[in-house]
Amino acid sequence: MIEVKKVSKVYGKKENAFTALHDISLSIKSGEVMAVVGKSGSGKSTLIHILTGLDKPTKGDVKSGGQSIFLGDTDTWRGANIGIVFQQFFLQNNDTVLQNVALPLKIQGISKKPREQAAREALEQVGLSDKLKNKANNLSGGQKQRVAIARAIVGKPQVLVADEPTGNLDSENGEAIVQLLFELNKNNQTTLLMVTHDEDLAERCDRIVRLKDGKIVTISAGKHAAKRNKK
């Protein structure tokens, strides 16, 4: 589905230049669950930003369906194909849950009735149908993360990217969010790409990409992926 071809990313110039990614090549398969693992400064965030078109590589390319994502309007491509769940919730606290989830479709120019219907369906998938009219500010941390996930899937993306999705949650809420992400992958056939420091979570994924100093050091199968798929 997505191919990363010999991608390098350099920030700064001359003596101030810093290479965040070194000649990265990677293929992400349709419907799989992939974990990207590495310490702070390993290049995880840079890779995700380039994969999703939020940043451009210095060298190399990212292709979707055989076409470079950087040739046309990258924002339009991302809006149609990618959903992103950040570690921070980034909700509009004084807006309702429904308004928050419908926001990406509003930005795309979709009229009110269909975007609110899509938002209701996304909220039903994350178990928050009873919170439509609640202000985001009045939700718990776990509920806010579910709203963020609903907002990410409201456009029915082919790829869902979760950047440390349990980072701000306690263990119970964190596990509930992980199970929800796995269910979305299974039920919607959505490719799931998770950035995580959690080794146990990584081992539950189909493949694990380990980064160090901007380079891929290993790509391996998750030890417990089969166990997840049996649930």
C-alpha positions as CSV (number, residue, x, y, z in Angstrom):
1,M,0.0,0.0,0.0
2,I,2.7,2.5,1.0
3,E,6.3,2.3,-0.1
4,V,9.2,4.3,1.4
5,K,12.0,4.4,-1.0
6,K,15.5,5.4,0.0
7,V,14.3,8.2,2.2
8,S,16.7,10.5,4.0
9,K,15.9,13.7,5.9
10,V,18.4,16.4,6.8
11,Y,17.6,19.4,8.9
12,G,19.8,22.5,8.9
13,K,22.7,23.3,6.5
14,K,26.4,23.0,6.4
15,E,28.0,22.7,9.9
16,N,24.5,22.8,11.5
17,A,23.2,19.9,9.4
18,F,21.6,17.0,11.2
19,T,20.6,13.8,9.4
20,A,17.4,12.5,11.1
21,L,16.8,9.6,8.6
22,H,19.4,7.7,6.6
23,D,18.4,5.9,3.4
24,I,15.2,4.3,4.8
25,S,13.3,1.8,2.6
26,L,10.1,0.1,3.9
27,S,6.9,-1.4,2.5
28,I,3.7,-1.2,4.5
29,K,1.2,-3.9,3.5
30,S,-2.5,-3.4,3.3
31,G,-4.4,-4.4,6.4
32,E,-1.4,-5.2,8.6
33,V,-0.5,-3.9,12.0
34,M,3.0,-2.5,12.2
35,A,4.9,-1.1,15.2
36,V,7.7,1.5,14.9
37,V,9.9,1.3,17.9
38,G,13.0,3.3,19.0
39,K,14.3,5.6,21.6
40,S,13.8,9.3,21.6
41,G,15.9,10.7,18.7
42,S,15.8,7.5,16.7
43,G,13.8,9.1,13.9
44,K,10.4,7.7,14.6
45,S,8.5,11.0,14.4
46,T,10.4,12.1,11.3
47,L,9.6,8.9,9.6
48,I,5.9,9.1,10.5
49,H,5.7,12.8,9.4
50,I,7.2,11.8,6.0
51,L,5.0,8.7,5.6
52,T,1.9,10.8,6.1
53,G,3.0,13.7,4.0
54,L,3.3,16.1,6.9
55,D,7.0,16.6,5.9
56,K,9.0,16.1,2.8
57,P,12.2,14.0,2.5
58,T,15.5,15.5,1.5
59,K,16.1,12.5,-0.7
60,G,13.9,9.6,-1.7
61,D,10.2,9.2,-2.1
62,V,7.0,7.8,-0.6
63,K,4.6,6.1,-2.9
64,S,0.9,5.1,-2.5
65,G,-0.7,3.0,-5.2
66,G,2.5,3.4,-7.2
67,Q,2.4,7.2,-7.2
68,S,4.5,9.7,-5.3
69,I,2.4,11.3,-2.5
70,F,4.4,14.5,-3.1
71,L,3.5,15.0,-6.8
72,G,0.0,16.5,-6.2
73,D,-1.8,18.1,-3.3
74,T,-0.4,16.2,-0.3
75,D,-2.9,17.6,2.1
76,T,-5.8,16.2,-0.1
77,W,-4.1,12.8,-0.3
78,R,-3.6,12.7,3.4
79,G,-7.2,13.7,4.1
80,A,-8.5,11.0,1.9
81,N,-6.2,8.1,3.0
82,I,-4.7,8.7,6.4
83,G,-6.1,9.1,9.9
84,I,-3.7,10.2,12.7
85,V,-4.1,9.8,16.4
86,F,-1.6,11.9,18.3
87,Q,-0.3,11.4,21.9
88,Q,-1.9,14.7,22.7
89,F,-5.6,14.8,22.1
90,F,-5.7,18.1,20.3
91,L,-9.5,18.5,20.8
92,Q,-11.5,21.8,20.8
93,N,-12.4,21.7,24.4
94,N,-15.4,24.0,24.1
95,D,-16.9,22.2,21.1
96,T,-19.1,19.2,21.4
97,V,-17.8,15.6,20.8
98,L,-19.8,15.5,17.6
99,Q,-18.3,18.8,16.4
100,N,-14.8,17.6,17.2
101,V,-15.2,14.4,15.3
102,A,-16.9,16.0,12.3
103,L,-14.1,18.7,12.0
104,P,-11.9,17.0,9.4
105,L,-14.9,16.6,7.1
106,K,-15.9,20.2,7.6
107,I,-12.4,21.2,6.6
108,Q,-12.8,19.1,3.4
109,G,-15.9,21.1,2.6
110,I,-18.4,18.3,3.2
111,S,-21.9,19.6,4.1
112,K,-23.3,19.5,7.6
113,K,-25.8,16.6,7.4
114,P,-23.4,14.0,5.8
115,R,-20.5,15.0,8.0
116,E,-22.5,14.7,11.2
117,Q,-23.9,11.3,10.1
118,A,-20.3,10.1,9.5
119,A,-19.3,11.5,12.9
120,R,-22.1,9.6,14.6
121,E,-21.0,6.4,12.9
122,A,-17.4,6.9,14.0
123,L,-18.5,7.6,17.6
124,E,-20.6,4.5,17.6
125,Q,-17.5,2.5,16.6
126,V,-15.5,3.8,19.5
127,G,-18.4,3.4,22.0
128,L,-19.3,7.0,22.6
129,S,-22.7,7.3,21.0
130,D,-24.0,8.6,24.3
131,K,-21.6,11.6,24.4
132,L,-22.5,13.4,21.2
133,K,-23.5,16.6,22.9
134,N,-21.0,16.6,25.7
135,K,-18.3,19.3,25.6
136,A,-14.8,17.7,25.0
137,N,-13.6,19.5,28.2
138,N,-15.9,17.4,30.3
139,L,-14.6,14.0,29.2
140,S,-12.1,11.7,30.9
141,G,-8.7,11.0,29.4
142,G,-9.8,7.7,28.0
143,Q,-12.9,9.2,26.5
144,K,-10.9,12.0,24.9
145,Q,-8.6,9.5,23.3
146,R,-11.6,7.7,21.9
147,V,-12.9,11.0,20.5
148,A,-9.5,11.5,18.9
149,I,-9.7,8.0,17.3
150,A,-13.2,8.7,16.1
151,R,-12.0,11.9,14.5
152,A,-9.1,10.0,12.8
153,I,-11.4,7.3,11.3
154,V,-14.4,9.6,10.4
155,G,-13.2,9.8,6.8
156,K,-12.7,6.0,6.6
157,P,-9.0,6.2,6.0
158,Q,-7.0,3.3,4.5
159,V,-4.2,3.8,7.1
160,L,-4.6,4.7,10.7
161,V,-1.4,6.1,12.4
162,A,-1.3,6.1,16.2
163,D,1.6,8.0,17.7
164,E,2.1,6.7,21.3
165,P,-1.7,6.3,21.7
166,T,-1.5,5.2,25.3
167,G,1.1,7.7,26.4
168,N,-1.2,9.9,28.4
169,L,-3.4,7.1,29.8
170,D,-3.3,4.7,32.8
171,S,-2.8,1.0,32.2
172,E,-6.5,0.1,32.2
173,N,-7.6,2.9,29.8
174,G,-4.4,2.3,27.7
175,E,-5.3,-1.4,27.2
176,A,-8.9,-0.5,26.3
177,I,-7.6,1.9,23.6
178,V,-5.2,-0.7,22.2
179,Q,-8.0,-3.3,22.0
180,L,-10.1,-0.7,20.2
181,L,-7.3,0.0,17.6
182,F,-6.9,-3.7,17.0
183,E,-10.7,-4.0,16.5
184,L,-10.7,-1.2,14.0
185,N,-7.9,-2.9,12.1
186,K,-9.9,-6.2,12.0
187,N,-13.4,-4.9,11.4
188,N,-12.5,-2.1,8.9
189,Q,-9.5,-3.7,7.3
190,T,-7.6,-0.6,8.2
191,T,-3.8,-0.7,8.1
192,L,-2.6,0.2,11.6
193,L,0.8,1.9,12.1
194,M,1.7,2.4,15.8
195,V,4.6,4.3,17.1
196,T,5.4,3.1,20.6
197,H,8.0,2.6,23.3
198,D,6.0,-0.3,24.7
199,E,7.7,-3.5,23.8
200,D,4.8,-5.7,24.9
201,L,2.5,-3.7,22.6
202,A,5.0,-4.0,19.7
203,E,5.1,-7.8,20.1
204,R,1.4,-7.9,19.5
205,C,1.8,-6.3,16.0
206,D,2.3,-8.2,12.8
207,R,5.7,-6.6,12.2
208,I,8.1,-4.5,14.3
209,V,10.4,-1.9,12.7
210,R,13.2,-0.9,15.0
211,L,15.0,2.4,14.5
212,K,18.3,3.6,15.9
213,D,20.0,6.9,14.9
214,G,17.8,7.3,11.9
215,K,18.4,3.9,10.5
216,I,16.3,0.7,10.4
217,V,18.2,-1.9,12.5
218,T,15.7,-4.8,12.3
219,I,12.3,-5.7,10.9
220,S,10.8,-8.7,12.7
221,A,7.5,-10.4,13.2
222,G,5.7,-9.8,16.4
223,K,5.9,-12.8,18.8
224,H,2.3,-12.5,19.9
225,A,0.6,-11.3,16.7
226,A,-1.1,-14.7,16.1
227,K,-2.5,-14.6,19.6
228,R,-4.0,-11.2,18.9
229,N,-5.6,-12.4,15.7
230,K,-7.3,-15.3,17.4
231,K,-9.3,-13.0,19.7
